[in-house]
Amino acid sequence: MFGLSAQQRYFLFPHVVDMRKSFDGLSGIIRNKMGQDACVDLKSDDLI
């Protein structure tokens, strides 16, 4: 079980995604669709 914290930032993608994609494929969706690089401007405790 996990809990939500006010100290963390959460990024939610509101569309259907094939979770069988590799890490590179999923981070590419974030980069292309959300306009954010998965490795830039994120803190160590951010959740995507």
C-alpha positions in Angstrom: 0.0 0.0 0.0 1.2 3.5 -0.7 0.1 6.9 0.6 -0.1 10.3 -1.1 2.1 13.1 0.4 1.9 16.8 0.1 5.7 16.9 -0.2 5.6 15.0 -3.5 4.5 16.2 -6.9 2.3 13.9 -9.0 2.0 13.9 -12.8 -1.0 12.1 -14.2 -1.5 11.2 -17.9 -5.2 11.4 -18.7 -5.1 9.0 -21.7 -4.9 5.2 -22.2 -1.3 4.0 -22.3 0.1 0.6 -23.2 2.0 -0.2 -20.0 4.0 -3.0 -21.8 6.1 -0.3 -23.4 9.7 0.0 -22.2 10.9 2.8 -19.9 12.1 4.6 -23.0 8.7 4.3 -24.7 6.8 5.5 -21.7 9.2 8.4 -21.1 8.8 9.3 -24.8 5.0 9.6 -24.3 5.6 12.0 -21.4 8.1 14.0 -23.5 5.9 14.2 -26.6 2.4 14.5 -25.1 2.9 16.3 -21.8 5.7 18.5 -23.1 8.1 17.6 -20.4 11.3 15.6 -20.4 11.1 12.7 -18.0 14.5 13.4 -16.6 14.6 17.2 -16.5 13.0 19.4 -13.8 11.9 16.4 -11.7 12.8 15.9 -8.1 13.9 12.5 -6.7 10.5 12.1 -5.0 8.3 13.1 -8.0 5.9 10.5 -9.3 4.8 10.2 -12.9 
